[in-house]
Amino acid sequence: MFKGKFGKNQNEEQKAHSLKVEELKEQLKTVLHASSDLNFRSLKKDGKRILFSFLASVIDKNAIDDFVIRTIQNHNEVEWSIENLAQILPIAQISAANQLQEISASLIEGNVYIYVEGDPCGLLANVSKTVERSLEKAETESLVYGPKIAFTESLNSNLNILRNNIKDSNLCMEDVVIGARGKAKGKIVYIKDIADEENVNTFRQRLSELKVDQIADTTVLGQLLESNSWTVFPQLMTTELPDRVTSALLKGKVAVLMDRSPATLYGPTPFFSFFETTEDVYMRWNMGFFLRMLRLTAIFLSVLLTPAYVAVVTYHYEVIPSPLLVTLGQSRSNVPFPPVFEALLLEFVIELLREAGARLPTKVGQTMGIVGGIVIGQAAVDAGFTSNILIIIIALSALGSFTSPSYIMGTAIRIIRFPIILLAGIWGGIGIMIAFCFFLIHLLKLETLGGPYLMPIFPFRWRDLRYSVFRMPLQYLSFRPETNRTNDNQNYPAQKAKEKKDVDE
């Protein structure tokens, strides 16, 4: 157990440390640039010295006092050697080391290095202390039904949640190190007999090819792992909800967790996956079906309502019913701006209010958003900057974009409205069709973890529509989605699920 790294390193600066305590201290000070939180503590017995090296800012001082130093002092009869110390120390994570690079990296992670003068190597004992917050509700994803627990910044806590959710020996967790300087710990998580090995290998390859100093969060990691970084559409999902990750893993997807990040990244995630929510499963199938259709319809209207208004008012008055045409004319009689400028101005004001409300404290932000929207809207109509009908259309478009369960996809939907409005103002209905065709072609070209972004529409998979576009009864969901290319493609026997549940008298 303690004989793994005693060989010489090819780099002379990373050779095994000197056998003298003072020389070891000087070398550690040099490697860590004499950091002010680098501390040393030494003990002496029968002419033999033992040195404890640690960074005070990342270790648990009580643990090093009670479990390391005091334990060694209480075992006076034990001869000081790494084998004997490894037997008496009540610490789970202990390893042997004699390379300066490994020792310095371990000290930064919260280990204490125990070196007995004269031994060929020392011991690394984990006494780290991490700042963690308690389990709370998710801030960006709210649910009415289902578990309310959310991930935290602690990698161990997040893995513990997943282990409790999926008590399966096939649940695999592979270690990865993310960032050349930050060196954040990460995990690739998947279910061995379900996930497609190609998806796992894709994550492995893209993570290994990253050459960056530090990655702050999985949302940044997702941008680096995506196939196309220029598009506005996200190709990998980030979520704070453990039950959403659990559901994705059971469908054959692969997740990546990172230390100090409260969100989990997983894929492949086609376009329609961003409009699904675990609440669709917790509710009865007909309610879930209705809400999913409502969500998709709202997103579609959110993109097209304002451009359609601009196109109709600018070029296509003939499609407006006569009674509504009179009302529309009266509403726009005092507006000096063309419809395209009027719509872009109001869309910009709505986005300004939304961003300001998100940056202010919660209570102040909500009040400012409601009051600001009412006051500015009414003032804009009274001043003749816009019409009443456009105010209603802009409000409906904003509400439609907020129905997306994914915050980042909702933001993408709001962004693409602006070029569509501009094209509608230039070419009317033809401009809308040009924009629609452009985005459709763009979506067809996108990939998510190497697979088509518009699955199961393209390529068409009729059976997979029940998992993405529609919500069907659970007894018809006995097979896992074909688009994930799962090894074990069956959730449960389909015939058993459809049998009558009545008990015969």
VOTOR-459058 format. One line per field, with one value per residue (C-alpha): y, x, z negated. Coordinates in nm, 2 decimals. Layout:
BEGIN
north (Y; ...)
east (X; ...)
up (Z; ...)
***
This chain:
BEGIN
north (0.00; 0.24; 0.14; 0.29; 0.61; 0.55; 0.56; 0.85; 1.12; 1.22; 1.59; 1.67; 1.94; 1.68; 1.42; 1.27; 1.51; 1.52; 1.30; 1.60; 1.78; 2.13; 2.06; 1.93; 2.25; 2.47; 2.27; 2.30; 2.67; 2.71; 2.51; 2.69; 3.03; 3.07; 3.11; 3.27; 2.98; 2.71; 2.58; 2.32; 2.13; 1.89; 1.63; 1.45; 1.11; 0.92; 1.15; 1.09; 1.38; 1.38; 1.68; 1.78; 2.01; 2.17; 2.48; 2.63; 2.79; 2.46; 2.21; 2.13; 2.23; 2.02; 1.71; 1.76; 1.82; 1.53; 1.27; 1.32; 1.49; 1.37; 1.02; 0.99; 1.14; 0.89; 0.59; 0.64; 0.27; 0.26; 0.31; 0.60; 0.47; 0.52; 0.16; 0.20; 0.55; 0.44; 0.17; 0.40; 0.71; 0.72; 0.88; 0.71; 0.87; 0.80; 0.75; 0.74; 1.01; 1.13; 1.36; 1.73; 1.80; 1.55; 1.67; 2.03; 1.95; 1.75; 2.02; 2.26; 2.01; 2.00; 1.71; 1.71; 1.56; 1.35; 1.28; 1.08; 1.18; 0.90; 0.73; 0.71; 0.87; 1.02; 1.00; 1.22; 1.23; 1.41; 1.66; 1.91; 2.14; 2.27; 2.55; 2.40; 2.53; 2.32; 2.15; 2.40; 2.45; 2.52; 2.89; 2.87; 2.57; 2.56; 2.27; 2.22; 1.84; 1.62; 1.65; 2.01; 1.93; 2.09; 2.03; 2.23; 2.34; 2.03; 1.75; 1.48; 1.59; 1.59; 1.24; 1.13; 1.25; 1.06; 0.74; 0.76; 0.82; 0.54; 0.24; 0.04; -0.12; -0.03; 0.35; 0.45; 0.76; 0.84; 1.09; 1.39; 1.69; 2.01; 2.31; 2.33; 2.58; 2.56; 2.18; 2.13; 1.78; 1.64; 1.32; 1.16; 0.98; 0.72; 0.38; 0.12; -0.12; 0.16; 0.45; 0.43; 0.39; 0.63; 0.91; 0.84; 0.84; 1.17; 1.33; 1.17; 1.29; 1.65; 1.68; 1.55; 1.80; 2.10; 2.33; 2.61; 2.75; 2.73; 2.67; 2.84; 2.64; 2.36; 2.63; 2.75; 2.39; 2.32; 2.60; 2.45; 2.10; 2.19; 2.12; 2.47; 2.77; 3.03; 2.94; 3.09; 2.75; 2.54; 2.18; 2.05; 2.08; 2.22; 2.17; 2.21; 1.93; 1.59; 1.41; 1.56; 1.42; 1.08; 1.06; 1.15; 0.88; 0.62; 0.72; 0.65; 1.00; 1.09; 1.36; 1.56; 1.70; 1.95; 2.05; 2.40; 2.41; 2.37; 2.27; 1.94; 1.91; 1.62; 1.51; 1.44; 1.69; 1.75; 2.07; 1.94; 1.82; 2.18; 2.20; 1.89; 1.90; 1.63; 1.77; 1.62; 1.28; 1.35; 1.47; 1.24; 1.18; 1.39; 1.69; 1.65; 1.62; 1.94; 2.14; 2.02; 2.12; 2.45; 2.51; 2.43; 2.64; 2.94; 2.92; 2.91; 3.21; 3.39; 3.38; 3.47; 3.70; 4.03; 3.97; 3.88; 4.21; 4.40; 4.22; 4.26; 4.63; 4.72; 4.52; 4.29; 4.50; 4.28; 3.99; 4.20; 4.17; 4.50; 4.56; 4.50; 4.72; 5.02; 4.96; 4.91; 5.23; 5.43; 5.28; 5.36; 5.70; 5.89; 5.67; 5.85; 5.55; 5.27; 4.94; 4.77; 5.05; 5.05; 4.67; 4.67; 4.96; 4.78; 4.45; 4.63; 4.79; 4.44; 4.29; 4.59; 4.54; 4.17; 4.21; 4.49; 4.28; 3.98; 4.19; 4.36; 4.20; 3.96; 4.17; 4.50; 4.33; 4.19; 4.52; 4.71; 4.46; 4.48; 4.86; 4.95; 4.74; 4.90; 5.26; 5.25; 5.07; 5.32; 5.62; 5.49; 5.47; 5.81; 5.97; 5.82; 5.60; 5.28; 5.13; 4.94; 4.63; 4.61; 4.63; 4.32; 4.13; 4.21; 4.10; 3.77; 3.71; 3.77; 3.53; 3.27; 3.28; 3.25; 2.91; 2.74; 2.52; 2.59; 2.95; 2.95; 2.82; 3.08; 3.35; 3.21; 3.23; 3.59; 3.67; 3.53; 3.74; 4.05; 3.94; 3.80; 4.13; 4.32; 4.09; 4.12; 4.50; 4.48; 4.21; 4.13; 3.77; 3.67; 3.80; 3.58; 3.28; 3.36; 3.38; 3.06; 2.87; 3.00; 2.89; 2.55; 2.48; 2.60; 2.36; 2.07; 2.13; 2.14; 1.84; 1.74; 1.52; 1.40; 1.33; 1.53; 1.83; 1.79; 1.43; 1.26; 1.48; 1.45; 1.17; 1.08; 0.83; 0.78; 0.59; 0.85; 1.13; 1.00; 1.10; 1.44; 1.61; 1.42; 1.28; 0.94; 0.70; 0.53; 0.18; 0.29; 0.41; 0.06; 0.12; 0.38; 0.64; 0.50; 0.83; 0.77; 0.45; 0.27; -0.08; -0.19; -0.04; -0.17; 0.00; -0.28; -0.56; -0.39; -0.67; -0.67; -0.29; -0.33; -0.61; -0.56; -0.47; -0.60; -0.87; -1.17; -1.26)
east (0.00; 0.29; 0.53; 0.39; 0.60; 0.95; 1.11; 1.32; 1.16; 1.32; 1.30; 1.58; 1.37; 1.10; 1.33; 1.26; 1.32; 1.62; 1.65; 1.71; 1.42; 1.56; 1.64; 1.28; 1.14; 1.35; 1.24; 0.87; 0.91; 1.07; 0.80; 0.52; 0.70; 0.72; 0.34; 0.24; 0.00; 0.27; 0.32; 0.56; 0.54; 0.81; 0.85; 1.16; 1.20; 1.52; 1.72; 1.47; 1.27; 0.93; 0.80; 0.44; 0.39; 0.05; -0.12; -0.32; -0.59; -0.72; -0.69; -0.90; -0.69; -0.88; -0.83; -0.45; -0.43; -0.65; -0.61; -0.25; -0.02; -0.19; -0.23; 0.14; 0.22; 0.00; 0.18; 0.52; 0.59; 0.55; 0.87; 0.84; 0.82; 0.57; 0.44; 0.37; 0.23; -0.01; -0.14; -0.21; -0.35; -0.73; -0.76; -0.92; -0.73; -0.35; -0.09; 0.28; 0.47; 0.83; 0.80; 0.80; 0.54; 0.30; 0.36; 0.30; -0.02; -0.15; -0.08; -0.29; -0.58; -0.57; -0.34; -0.07; 0.26; 0.42; 0.79; 1.01; 1.38; 1.57; 1.28; 1.27; 0.92; 0.65; 0.28; 0.00; -0.31; -0.62; -0.73; -0.89; -1.17; -1.40; -1.66; -2.00; -2.35; -2.64; -2.88; -3.14; -3.40; -3.28; -3.27; -3.30; -3.53; -3.85; -4.09; -4.44; -4.41; -4.11; -3.79; -3.69; -3.33; -3.06; -2.69; -2.43; -2.07; -1.93; -1.85; -1.87; -2.21; -2.34; -2.20; -2.36; -2.70; -2.66; -2.55; -2.86; -3.08; -2.93; -2.83; -2.68; -2.34; -2.32; -2.32; -1.96; -1.77; -1.44; -1.20; -1.09; -0.88; -1.01; -0.78; -0.40; -0.36; -0.69; -0.69; -1.05; -1.17; -1.43; -1.63; -1.77; -2.08; -2.28; -2.45; -2.22; -2.47; -2.70; -2.48; -2.34; -1.96; -1.92; -2.08; -1.86; -1.55; -1.65; -1.67; -1.33; -1.16; -1.30; -1.21; -0.86; -0.80; -0.89; -0.58; -0.70; -0.57; -0.90; -1.27; -1.49; -1.82; -1.98; -2.16; -1.82; -1.71; -2.02; -1.92; -1.58; -1.71; -1.98; -1.94; -2.03; -1.94; -2.07; -2.44; -2.68; -2.84; -2.69; -2.59; -2.54; -2.77; -2.67; -2.90; -2.91; -3.17; -3.04; -3.36; -3.32; -2.97; -3.09; -3.36; -3.10; -2.85; -3.13; -3.21; -2.84; -2.70; -2.36; -2.30; -2.00; -1.97; -1.71; -1.60; -1.70; -1.99; -2.36; -2.47; -2.42; -2.35; -2.50; -2.56; -2.65; -2.93; -3.12; -3.33; -3.65; -3.48; -3.46; -3.84; -3.88; -3.91; -3.93; -4.26; -4.41; -4.34; -4.46; -4.80; -5.06; -4.98; -5.27; -5.17; -4.80; -4.90; -5.11; -4.83; -4.56; -4.78; -4.86; -4.48; -4.39; -4.67; -4.57; -4.22; -4.33; -4.56; -4.29; -4.07; -4.33; -4.59; -4.39; -4.24; -4.59; -4.73; -4.45; -4.49; -4.87; -4.88; -4.60; -4.69; -5.00; -5.29; -5.52; -5.50; -5.64; -6.02; -6.20; -6.32; -5.97; -5.82; -6.01; -5.89; -5.54; -5.54; -5.67; -5.41; -5.12; -5.25; -5.03; -4.72; -4.45; -4.22; -4.24; -4.36; -4.02; -3.85; -4.15; -4.12; -3.74; -3.77; -4.02; -3.84; -3.52; -3.71; -3.85; -3.50; -3.37; -3.63; -3.57; -3.19; -3.23; -3.47; -3.23; -2.94; -3.12; -3.20; -3.50; -3.77; -3.65; -3.61; -3.97; -4.11; -3.91; -4.00; -4.38; -4.40; -4.15; -4.33; -4.67; -4.54; -4.32; -4.58; -4.85; -4.62; -4.51; -4.87; -4.97; -4.66; -4.73; -4.42; -4.61; -4.96; -5.17; -5.19; -4.81; -4.78; -5.01; -4.81; -4.48; -4.60; -4.73; -4.40; -4.21; -4.44; -4.39; -4.01; -4.03; -4.21; -3.89; -3.76; -3.40; -3.30; -3.03; -3.26; -3.52; -3.25; -3.16; -3.53; -3.54; -3.22; -3.34; -3.65; -3.45; -3.31; -3.66; -3.83; -3.57; -3.62; -4.00; -3.97; -3.76; -3.93; -4.25; -4.38; -4.10; -3.85; -4.00; -3.98; -3.62; -3.54; -3.73; -3.55; -3.22; -3.27; -3.41; -3.10; -2.88; -3.05; -3.02; -2.65; -2.59; -2.48; -2.50; -2.22; -2.18; -2.55; -2.81; -2.95; -3.31; -3.35; -3.61; -3.75; -3.43; -3.36; -3.72; -3.78; -4.16; -4.12; -3.90; -4.16; -4.33; -4.01; -3.95; -4.24; -4.53; -4.59; -4.75; -4.87; -4.59; -4.69; -4.60; -4.25; -4.11; -3.82; -3.55; -3.51; -3.34; -3.16; -2.94; -2.81; -2.84; -2.69; -2.99; -3.28; -3.56; -3.69; -3.92; -4.12; -4.39; -4.64; -4.62; -4.68; -5.00; -5.15; -5.45; -5.37; -5.69; -5.67; -5.89; -6.13)
up (0.00; -0.08; 0.19; 0.50; 0.57; 0.45; 0.79; 0.92; 1.13; 1.46; 1.36; 1.12; 0.95; 0.86; 0.70; 0.37; 0.08; -0.13; -0.43; -0.66; -0.81; -0.76; -0.40; -0.34; -0.50; -0.27; 0.04; -0.05; -0.12; 0.22; 0.41; 0.23; 0.25; -0.13; -0.16; -0.48; -0.57; -0.53; -0.88; -1.03; -1.35; -1.47; -1.74; -1.87; -2.03; -2.10; -1.87; -1.58; -1.44; -1.28; -1.07; -1.01; -0.71; -0.62; -0.49; -0.78; -0.55; -0.41; -0.70; -1.00; -1.29; -1.54; -1.32; -1.29; -1.67; -1.78; -1.51; -1.40; -1.66; -1.98; -1.84; -1.77; -2.11; -2.29; -2.12; -2.27; -2.25; -1.87; -1.67; -1.43; -1.07; -0.79; -0.83; -1.20; -1.17; -0.90; -1.14; -1.43; -1.26; -1.27; -0.93; -0.63; -0.34; -0.39; -0.11; -0.08; 0.12; 0.17; 0.48; 0.41; 0.68; 0.54; 0.19; 0.27; 0.47; 0.18; -0.08; 0.13; 0.13; -0.26; -0.34; -0.61; -0.52; -0.79; -0.74; -0.97; -0.93; -0.76; -0.60; -0.21; -0.20; -0.41; -0.47; -0.33; -0.56; -0.45; -0.72; -0.48; -0.58; -0.32; -0.35; -0.26; -0.27; -0.38; -0.14; -0.01; 0.26; 0.62; 0.70; 1.08; 1.11; 0.91; 0.87; 0.73; 0.71; 0.65; 0.43; 0.36; 0.27; 0.48; 0.54; 0.34; 0.41; 0.24; 0.48; 0.21; 0.10; 0.46; 0.52; 0.19; 0.32; 0.65; 0.47; 0.25; 0.56; 0.76; 0.54; 0.83; 0.84; 1.21; 1.12; 1.23; 1.12; 1.29; 1.15; 1.37; 1.30; 1.46; 1.51; 1.53; 1.24; 1.06; 1.07; 0.97; 0.90; 1.12; 1.18; 1.50; 1.38; 1.58; 1.54; 1.69; 1.84; 1.97; 2.11; 2.45; 2.43; 2.72; 2.52; 2.23; 2.45; 2.60; 2.26; 2.16; 2.48; 2.46; 2.09; 2.15; 2.44; 2.23; 2.19; 1.96; 1.64; 1.44; 1.49; 1.24; 1.29; 1.49; 1.70; 1.82; 1.87; 2.08; 2.32; 2.37; 2.43; 2.68; 3.05; 3.16; 2.94; 3.18; 3.16; 2.91; 2.84; 2.56; 2.65; 2.30; 2.00; 1.67; 1.37; 0.99; 0.95; 0.85; 0.96; 1.31; 1.32; 1.19; 1.46; 1.72; 1.60; 1.61; 1.97; 2.07; 2.05; 1.90; 1.64; 1.53; 1.17; 1.06; 0.72; 0.60; 0.86; 0.76; 1.11; 1.29; 1.66; 1.87; 2.22; 2.49; 2.46; 2.79; 2.84; 2.70; 2.38; 2.27; 2.25; 2.03; 1.66; 1.40; 1.29; 1.62; 1.47; 1.12; 1.25; 1.41; 1.78; 1.92; 1.70; 1.80; 2.16; 2.14; 1.97; 2.21; 2.51; 2.34; 2.29; 2.65; 2.79; 2.56; 2.68; 3.05; 2.99; 2.80; 3.10; 3.37; 3.20; 3.21; 3.56; 3.69; 3.55; 3.72; 4.05; 4.06; 3.96; 4.20; 4.51; 4.47; 4.35; 4.56; 4.31; 4.02; 3.97; 4.04; 3.68; 3.54; 3.82; 3.69; 3.33; 3.44; 3.65; 3.36; 3.13; 3.36; 3.48; 3.23; 3.26; 3.47; 3.51; 3.76; 3.62; 3.63; 3.42; 3.18; 3.13; 3.09; 2.84; 2.62; 2.64; 2.52; 2.23; 2.13; 2.14; 1.94; 1.67; 1.65; 1.62; 1.36; 1.16; 1.16; 1.04; 0.75; 0.42; 0.44; 0.28; 0.44; 0.78; 0.78; 0.68; 0.94; 1.22; 1.15; 1.08; 1.35; 1.61; 1.53; 1.50; 1.81; 2.02; 1.93; 1.97; 2.31; 2.43; 2.30; 2.45; 2.79; 2.81; 2.86; 2.90; 2.65; 2.87; 2.90; 2.52; 2.49; 2.76; 2.60; 2.26; 2.40; 2.58; 2.25; 2.06; 2.33; 2.30; 1.92; 1.95; 2.05; 1.76; 1.87; 1.79; 2.06; 2.33; 2.23; 2.27; 2.62; 2.72; 2.62; 2.81; 3.14; 3.14; 3.22; 3.56; 3.66; 3.57; 3.78; 4.08; 4.04; 4.05; 4.37; 4.57; 4.38; 4.39; 4.63; 4.37; 4.10; 4.33; 4.41; 4.04; 3.97; 4.24; 4.13; 3.77; 3.88; 4.10; 3.81; 3.57; 3.82; 3.84; 3.46; 3.26; 2.90; 2.79; 3.15; 3.21; 3.40; 3.21; 3.33; 3.22; 3.24; 3.51; 3.72; 3.76; 3.70; 3.42; 3.37; 3.04; 2.89; 2.93; 2.62; 2.42; 2.56; 2.74; 2.58; 2.23; 2.24; 1.96; 1.77; 1.88; 2.24; 2.13; 2.08; 2.32; 2.29; 2.57; 2.89; 2.95; 2.64; 2.79; 2.46; 2.40; 2.18; 2.36; 2.14; 1.82; 1.73; 1.91; 2.12; 2.08; 1.70; 1.70; 1.89; 1.69; 1.47; 1.11; 0.96; 0.69; 0.77; 0.49)
***
